[in-house]
Amino acid sequence: MTEVEAVLAEIQDGLVEVPAGATLIGSTPQTITTVLAEPAMRGVRPEWLLKEVPRHSVRLPTFWISRVPLTVRQVALLTPVSGVRPVGEAASDHPATVGLSDVDKLYHALSELIGRKATPPSESQWVRAARGDDERVYPWGDTWQEGLANMGRAGLGNTCPVGNFPHGRSAFGLLDMAGNADELTCTPYAPFPGAPAEVPELEDWAHSPYITKGGGYMHARDLARCDRRHGVYAPDEPLALRVVVEQPA
């Protein structure tokens, strides 16, 4: 087995089945008020959270998603066939970041190599994989707990190996869905239908048109909430990548 074949097998073996079902996406105005009243959320501005309104239900078919983000080692070993190199100086077992202009190229190569269409998760798929069938606030449950994610007071000051916080697993057993590195989705930012009038139509400050989820090691715990939606804050921000496929192997 070649190195490329071994990496592809590793990626496919790491896919977790998320069964078909309905998931609640977004927040109610009452939820926003409650969040803003928490002392730990001091400094969080209401307009950041209004983008989550209204709460609505989305029904999704079964899909398969990476238990942990792609690593620097995996992306580097695929470079000879994908043409995409990891950027930054993260260690081999840390989440891989690639140039934003290379994201489509990487997933196209993965699709060709595994024989199934591979994409980043949509925002709805990401939330379903994090939240499952209940209304949990964070991937692990309703209550913030230090030590379940590489962020907040438990933040390590940089990215860390993927899967390093096993007790922070999500509803379907995924790791690192909060903290470590913000996760890129394939959903372009837009207000939810029925959003408050003051929610902007575009996030023209963002460095990518796509929504990111989960927050990174440098972020406050607000970004760990399943419903938080935002753009890419900085051109050199670490961005984790998961693989989603919609057909079984």
N, C-alpha and C positions, 0 to 999 in steps of 0.2 A: 504494500500500500504506500503510495506517495504521500508527501507531507500535505499536499492539497487535498487528496482524498481523505486523509485522516482528519483534517480540520473540518471538511464538509460533514463527515460522519459525526464528529463531535457536536457541530452546530445542530444537526438534525436530531441527534440523541437528546439534546437539551431543550427540545421543543415541548411545551406543556399544552395539553388540550384544554381549551376553555369551552365548555358546553354552550349550546344555543340557549338563549334566555334574554330576559329583559333586565336592564340596569338603569337606575336613576342617574341622570347626568345633570350637573349644575346645582345651584342653590336657590333657596327661597329668600325673599327679602328678610324674613325673620331670622334665617340662618346667618345672613350677613350681619345683622344687628348683634346677634349673639357673639359671633366671632370678633367683631370690632370691640366688644365690651370686655374681652379677656385681657387682663393686664399684660400677658406675654405678647399680645398683638399690638402693643403700643407702637405707633409709627406706621402701621398699615393704613393706607388711605382707602376710603370707601370706593373711589372710582376704580381701584384695582380689582375689587371683588364684585362690583356690579356686572362685570363681564360674565359672571357665572349665572346670572338670572336670565330666564326662569328655569326652575328645576323641571325636568321632563324625563319621560321614560323612552328608552331606545331598545328595540329588540334586535338582537344580532344572531346570525347563524354561528355554528361551531367554527372555531378557528384555532390555530396552534401558534404559540408565541414563545420566544426565548425565555427560559427561566432566569437567566442573567444576561446583561448586555454583552455584545461582542467585545472581546479583549484585544489589546494591542497586538499580542502574539498572533491571534487568529487573522486579523486584518493584514498584518505584515506577511504572514505565510501565503495569503491569497494574492498578494500584490503581483506576482509574475503573471497571473491570469486575469486579474481584475484591473490592473493598472492604477490601483488606488492605494496610496500609502497612508498610514496613520500619521497625524500631525501632533506636535507637542513632544514632551519629554517624559511622558508617563511610563511606568514600568510595564513589563510584558503582560502581567495579569490584571492590570487596571483597565477600566473601560476605554475603548478606542474612540478617539475623535478623528474625523476626516474632514477635509475642507468641504464647506457647504456646497460648492459647485461639483463635488465628487460623490455626493450622497446617491443620486440617481444612478450614476455609473456603477457604484458598488452593488446596489440592489439588483440592477440589471444583470451583472455578472453572476451574482448568487442565484438568480432565477435560472439562468442558462446552465449553471453548474449542477443544481439540484433537480432540475427538470420540473419545477413548480414555481409559480409566481411568488416572489418574495418581496415584501415591502416593509417599511416601518409600520408600526401600529397606527390606526386612525385614533383620533382623540377618544371616540366612543369605545373602541377596542381596548385602549389603554385603561380607561376607567373601569370597564367590565373586569379586566384582568386584575385590577387593584382591589375593587370593591366587591365584586361578585354579586350576590343576590340580596344583600342587605344595604343599609344606608350608612355604613361606617365612614368616619371622617378621614381616617388615615388608612393606609393599606393594611395595617395589623388590627385596627379596631377604632373605637370612638375616642380613646384617651391618648394624648401625647405622652410618650415615655422616653426619657433620655436613654441613650444607649441602644436604640433600635435602628438608628440611621446615622450615617456620616454627615451630620449637620447639627446646627444648634450647639449646645454646650458640649455634645459628644463629638463635634466636628474635629477632624484630625488635621485640618489645615491644608489638605490636599486630597486628591482622589486616593482611594485605597483599592486593594484587590477586590474584584467582583465577588459578591456572596459573603462578604466579611461580617455581615450583620444578620445572621440566620434567624434570629428571633423577631426580626422585622418583616417576616414574609407576609405576602398578600393573601387575599381570599383563596386564590388558586395556587398558592405556594411559590409565587415569584419573589425574587429577592432584589433588593436595591431599587424598589419603586419609589422610595423616598430617599433623598440625599445622594451623596457621592458625586453624580453628575446629572445635570438636567437631561431629560430624555426627549429626543426629537420625534414628533409624530409626522404623519403625512397629511394632516388636516390643516389647510390654510386658515389663518385667523379670520373670523367673521363673527358678528354678534349672533347669539342664538335667536331664532324667530321669537318675536314677542319681547325682546330685550327692552329695558328702559331706554327712553329716547336719548339720554345723555351718554350711552355707551357708544364709543367711536366705531365708525364703519371700518377703519383701518388702524393698525398700529404702525404708523410711519416711522417710529423711532427704532423699530426692531430690525435686527440684522438678518432676519429670514422671514419669509411670509408665513412660516409654519408654526403651529403651537408647540410649545414644549411643556413637559409635565414632570412633577416630582421634586424639582429643586436639586441643588448641588451642595457640596461640602461648605461653600462659602455663604449659603443662604440661611435665613431664619426659618423657623419651623412652619411659618404660614405656607411656604411653598410645598410642604409635604402633604398638604390636604389633597384628597383625591380630586376635588373640584377646582382647584386653582388652575387657571389657564393664562398663559402669557407667552410673549415672544422671546427670541434670543437676545439677551441683554448686551453681550459684548462679542466682537468678532473672534476673540481668542478664548471664549468660554468653553470649557470641556462639555461635550455633548455626547451622551451615551446613545447607542443604537441597538435596538432589538429587532429581531426578525419575526415577521408574521407570515404564515402561509395559510391558505384557506382550504387546502385539500390534504387528506392524510397521505403519508408516505406509501 
